[in-house]
Amino acid sequence: MYKSAACTADCGDEYGEMYTFCSAMVPILNAANPTDASTLMTYVSPDNILSTGLPQDYATMSALIYDNLNDMGLKVAEVGACTYCGNKLSDYDTTGDSAVSNKCGFAFPVDETADDDTADAEDDDDCTKKDKAGPAVLAVGVVCMFLGAAFATFGLVKFNAAKAGAPVPTAEMSKV
């Protein structure tokens, strides 16, 4: 959004990137705050972009997302700040981060992914889907590798068989 708000000429790429990002973010934002989701899409909709640029500045549009991160199940500290936009993490309110459990979230701190086999109420490393994905992905990769090798071998055998009994191309054959 920052590049779009700062753009002054030939902004099609920037507006498209911003619209794509916001469109992907809106379902999550809508679950947390439907009013802010609707407002954000109003600001970034191609139909509402004025000839002079966006109807709102970067700070206004990003606030619609950052003010709702905790309600979306994300920690502001994990999302971070746009440093090349001139922002710092201290610019945002991170006091609500402690209320977000964020189990199996998109950014795993080391202490949330380590399996320490404790069964107390504070145990937050129950990401069983994440732990079971590795062997399944490996199995699919191995099966695909063997299938690929089998097809390659079959094709090579057929190619060599066709080559061994095939007539040698000559000038007379090109007239056929």
C-alpha positions in Angstrom: 0.0 0.0 0.0 2.9 2.3 0.7 4.2 2.2 -2.9 0.7 3.0 -4.2 0.1 5.9 -1.9 3.5 7.4 -2.8 3.1 6.8 -6.5 2.6 9.9 -8.7 2.8 8.6 -12.3 2.1 5.3 -14.2 0.8 3.7 -11.1 -1.0 0.7 -12.6 1.4 -1.9 -11.2 1.4 -0.4 -7.8 -2.4 -0.1 -7.7 -2.8 -3.7 -8.9 -0.4 -5.0 -6.3 -2.2 -3.1 -3.6 -5.6 -4.2 -4.7 -4.5 -7.9 -4.9 -3.0 -7.7 -1.4 -6.1 -6.0 0.1 -8.4 -8.5 -1.7 -6.5 -11.4 -0.1 -6.6 -9.7 3.3 -10.2 -8.7 3.3 -11.8 -12.0 4.2 -9.7 -12.2 7.3 -10.3 -8.6 8.2 -14.0 -9.0 7.5 -14.2 -11.8 10.1 -12.6 -9.4 12.6 -14.2 -6.1 11.6 -16.7 -6.0 8.7 -16.9 -2.2 8.7 -13.1 -1.7 8.3 -13.0 -4.4 5.6 -15.6 -2.6 3.6 -13.9 0.7 4.1 -10.5 -0.6 3.0 -12.0 -2.1 -0.2 -13.7 1.2 -0.9 -10.4 3.0 -0.7 -8.5 0.5 -2.9 -11.2 -0.4 -5.4 -10.1 0.5 -9.0 -13.4 2.3 -9.5 -12.6 4.6 -6.6 -9.0 5.5 -7.4 -9.1 9.1 -8.5 -7.1 10.7 -11.3 -5.1 12.3 -8.6 -4.4 9.0 -6.8 -5.8 7.1 -3.9 -8.7 8.6 -1.9 -6.8 8.1 1.4 -3.2 8.2 2.5 -1.0 5.1 3.5 -1.4 5.7 7.3 -5.2 5.7 7.1 -5.3 2.5 5.0 -2.7 0.6 7.0 -4.4 1.5 10.3 -7.5 -0.3 9.1 -5.4 -3.5 9.0 -3.0 -2.9 11.9 -5.8 -1.9 14.3 -7.5 -5.3 13.8 -4.4 -7.6 13.7 -5.1 -9.0 17.2 -8.7 -9.7 16.4 -7.5 -11.5 13.2 -5.4 -13.8 15.4 -2.1 -12.2 14.5 0.4 -10.5 16.7 1.5 -7.0 15.7 5.0 -7.9 16.8 5.1 -10.9 14.4 3.7 -9.0 11.5 6.2 -6.2 12.1 6.4 -2.7 10.7 7.1 -1.4 7.2 10.5 0.0 7.9 11.1 1.3 4.4 7.8 3.2 4.8 9.3 5.0 7.7 7.5 3.1 10.4 8.8 1.4 13.5 7.2 -1.3 15.6 7.0 1.1 18.4 4.6 3.1 16.3 2.0 0.4 16.8 0.1 -0.7 19.9 1.3 -4.2 20.8 -0.4 -4.5 24.1 -3.0 -6.8 22.7 -0.4 -9.3 21.4 -0.3 -11.1 24.8 -3.9 -12.1 24.4 -3.3 -13.8 21.0 -2.4 -17.5 21.3 -1.6 -17.8 17.6 -1.1 -21.5 17.7 0.2 -22.7 14.4 0.2 -19.1 13.1 2.2 -18.0 10.0 5.3 -16.9 12.0 6.5 -19.5 14.5 8.8 -18.3 17.4 11.1 -21.1 18.4 9.3 -21.7 21.7 6.0 -22.3 20.0 7.3 -25.0 17.6 9.5 -27.0 20.0 7.9 -30.1 21.3 8.8 -30.3 25.0 6.2 -33.0 25.8 4.7 -31.1 28.7 1.0 -31.5 29.4 0.3 -28.5 31.5 -2.2 -25.8 30.7 0.5 -23.4 29.4 1.6 -25.9 26.7 1.2 -24.3 23.3 3.0 -26.6 21.0 0.1 -28.7 19.8 0.5 -28.0 16.1 -0.2 -31.6 15.1 -1.1 -30.9 11.5 2.2 -29.1 11.0 4.2 -32.0 12.6 2.5 -34.6 10.4 2.9 -32.7 7.1 6.6 -33.5 6.6 6.3 -37.3 6.2 3.3 -36.9 3.9 5.1 -34.4 1.7 8.2 -36.6 1.6 6.1 -39.7 0.6 4.4 -37.8 -2.2 7.8 -36.6 -3.4 9.3 -40.1 -3.4 6.3 -41.6 -5.3 6.5 -38.8 -7.9 10.2 -39.4 -8.3 9.7 -43.2 -8.9 6.8 -42.5 -11.3 9.0 -40.0 -13.2 11.8 -42.5 -13.4 9.5 -45.2 -14.7 8.1 -43.0 -17.4 11.5 -41.8 -18.4 12.7 -45.5 -18.6 9.7 -46.5 -20.6 10.2 -43.6 -23.0 13.8 -44.4 -23.5 13.1 -48.1 -24.2 10.5 -47.2 -26.8 12.7 -44.6 -28.3 15.6 -47.0 -28.7 13.3 -49.8 -30.0 11.9 -47.4 -32.7 15.4 -46.2 -33.6 16.8 -49.7 -34.0 14.3 -50.9 -36.6 13.6 -47.6 -38.3 14.7 -46.9 -41.8 17.5 -44.3 -42.3 16.1 -41.1 -43.7 17.1 -40.4 -47.3 16.4 -37.9 -49.9 13.9 -40.3 -51.6 11.9 -40.6 -48.3 11.4 -36.9 -48.1 9.4 -37.0 -51.4 6.9 -39.5 -50.0 
